[in-house]
């Protein structure tokens, strides 16, 4: 169901969003009052059964980071070292075959290199709003296009607006040495966004994107949130909350080689074209709201120097992401020819 709250600064409930128009099925009218009451009670019990509280049940003791990460975070400036394109090169690094952080590339695709940190070439809000409406996303994204993003220090009005667009994958479920299901991009159970819904408002990321391009909006982009261990380190005393936006891409894993207990093997392709397209859409939305192109980052790079850090997004194709951005921006610059389709 598509649920939206127009004009409010926050979404109190998560929203599942399909990539194209939503199918609306008309229910039959019950013939008997008893049937209606039974159906209502069933719905209440079902809702209770499906609801999920995601807030950690155990106290997590504070921990400190020993370094400011491989990309050298400047706490005073609330920024990583270097110009925006240099930051993006350092932060858009995943793990290599040795499970260590890959070297910094000499450059990124032009669609990213020539945009990050700049305010030029952004689509207009009107063009983006019209495109989102054609996708039935007006309630959850278009309605907030004129609102700012979250700010650091838990939405301190004097703190900088979100600068970093962090890309994650769910890293699960782990199939061990079993084959991935044949319907990995469609009806597989792990692809159901309801599994990621948190009724208590503790969803992991701002947005979750499944392998067919459906999206779950867990936190409106003006809501400050933390998902990486680096952000949560006690060194920062909560200052980083709101500086980063987070998007999760659903990706199951398998064990690589003969060893057990690892999750080093991703599907091929690791992510679908629909996921890259929807990720590009969220990136463009966030950048338009910020008034400048945000700096993309990988979870792996942020937590590289943190014990028990993560390796995601595994086998992410930066060229595919950049291509999706370029196509979307080109379409938004020609609104008369714009078609809202599954890209």
C-alpha positions, -999 to 999 in steps of 0.1 A, spaced: 0 0 0 12 35 -8 9 57 23 20 93 24 18 122 48 17 154 29 31 185 45 45 169 77 82 172 84 84 135 95 69 101 86 58 83 116 54 50 98 75 33 72 62 33 36 66 6 10 69 21 -25 67 2 -58 87 14 -88 57 19 -110 20 26 -103 5 6 -74 -21 -20 -81 -52 -12 -62 -75 -41 -56 -111 -35 -48 -123 -57 -19 -157 -73 -19 -183 -59 5 -191 -84 33 -227 -96 33 -229 -101 70 -220 -79 100 -204 -110 116 -182 -115 87 -171 -78 89 -163 -81 126 -144 -113 120 -124 -97 92 -116 -67 114 -104 -89 142 -83 -109 119 -67 -78 105 -59 -66 140 -43 -99 150 -24 -100 117 -11 -65 122 1 -74 156 18 -106 143 35 -87 115 46 -57 135 83 -56 144 102 -37 171 138 -31 159 152 -11 188 181 -30 203 170 -48 235 204 -48 251 225 -19 262 255 -14 240 285 0 259 301 30 242 332 25 222 359 48 208 376 49 174 414 51 174 417 68 140 396 92 119 394 65 92 413 58 60 398 90 44 409 112 75 378 127 90 381 163 103 359 165 133 361 203 135 350 207 99 326 178 99 342 167 66 367 142 52 400 154 38 403 169 4 380 183 -23 346 166 -27 358 146 -57 388 134 -37 366 125 -8 343 105 -31 372 86 -46 384 76 -12 350 68 2 336 48 -27 359 19 -21 349 -16 -13 368 -47 -2 392 -65 -26 396 -102 -29 419 -102 2 390 -87 22 410 -55 26 399 -20 15 407 -16 -22 431 12 -33 418 46 -40 410 49 -77 426 77 -98 392 89 -109 355 82 -109 331 82 -138 324 117 -151 288 115 -140 301 115 -104 335 132 -106 321 163 -123 292 166 -99 300 158 -63 301 188 -40 290 212 -67 256 230 -72 256 230 -110 235 208 -132 209 199 -105 174 191 -119 147 216 -110 124 207 -82 94 211 -106 108 186 -131 117 161 -104 83 165 -87 66 158 -120 87 127 -126 80 114 -90 43 119 -95 43 97 -126 60 71 -104 33 74 -77 60 88 -53 45 122 -47 34 115 -11 68 102 1 94 121 -20 79 148 -41 60 163 -11 93 169 7 114 183 -22 112 218 -8 123 207 27 159 206 38 178 174 46 188 164 81 216 184 98 245 172 119 245 171 157 210 156 157 194 184 135 211 213 152 200 243 131 235 257 132 251 225 120 258 217 83 232 198 63 238 162 54 269 159 31 273 122 26 251 96 8 261 62 23 254 31 3 250 -3 21 238 -38 13 219 -61 36 246 -88 34 219 -115 39 205 -139 42 236 -161 40 229 -193 19 262 -209 30 271 -234 2 235 -237 -11 226 -221 -44 207 -188 -45 170 -192 -53 160 -190 -90 137 -161 -82 164 -140 -65 152 -108 -81 115 -113 -76 95 -134 -53 123 -147 -30 113 -142 6 143 -120 14 131 -96 -13 100 -87 6 103 -53 21 79 -61 49 107 -80 65 126 -47 70 96 -28 84 100 -15 119 69 -3 137 89 14 164 108 38 141 141 20 144 146 10 108 183 7 99 185 30 69 165 59 55 156 39 24 157 1 16 157 -9 -21 149 -45 -31 162 -63 -62 131 -55 -83 133 -18 -75 106 -15 -48 115 9 -20 108 11 17 110 46 33 120 40 69 130 76 77 122 107 59 155 124 46 151 152 71 154 128 100 189 124 114 200 88 117 232 68 122 239 33 108 277 29 107 299 21 137 321 51 128 292 75 132 282 60 165 316 62 181 316 79 215 344 102 203 319 123 184 293 125 212 264 124 187 278 152 165 277 131 133 240 122 137 224 138 106 256 143 86 250 111 66 221 96 47 218 59 44 204 36 17 203 -2 20 203 -24 -11 190 -60 -6 217 -85 -14 218 -121 -3 252 -137 3 269 -171 1 301 -186 16 331 -183 -7 354 -213 -11 353 -243 12 353 -223 44 322 -220 65 308 -190 83 318 -164 57 295 -143 35 321 -133 9 302 -143 -22 275 -120 -38 251 -129 -66 261 -122 -102 252 -94 -109 257 -82 -73 229 -56 -78 202 -53 -104 197 -25 -129 165 -16 -111 184 -11 -79 210 11 -95 182 32 -111 163 36 -78 195 44 -59 203 71 -85 168 85 -80 172 87 -42 206 103 -47 192 129 -71 163 137 -47 187 141 -18 211 163 -38 183 186 -51 171 191 -15 206 198 -4 212 223 -32 244 205 -42 255 170 -52 261 149 -22 293 129 -18 286 91 -22 303 68 3 305 31 10 298 16 44 330 -4 40 352 27 37 336 44 67 341 14 90 374 2 75 394 11 107 367 0 131 367 -34 147 339 -56 133 334 -32 104 314 -41 74 323 -50 38 293 -36 20 282 -29 -6 300 -60 -20 309 -59 -57 291 -26 -63 295 -13 -99 303 24 -97 299 27 -135 264 13 -134 254 38 -107 270 67 -126 252 56 -158 218 56 -139 225 91 -126 234 103 -161 203 88 -177 180 102 -150 194 137 -152 191 137 -190 155 127 -187 147 153 -162 162 180 -184 137 171 -211 104 168 -191 83 167 -223 99 135 -233 101 121 -198 85 87 -192 81 72 -158 89 36 -164 109 8 -148 143 20 -158 
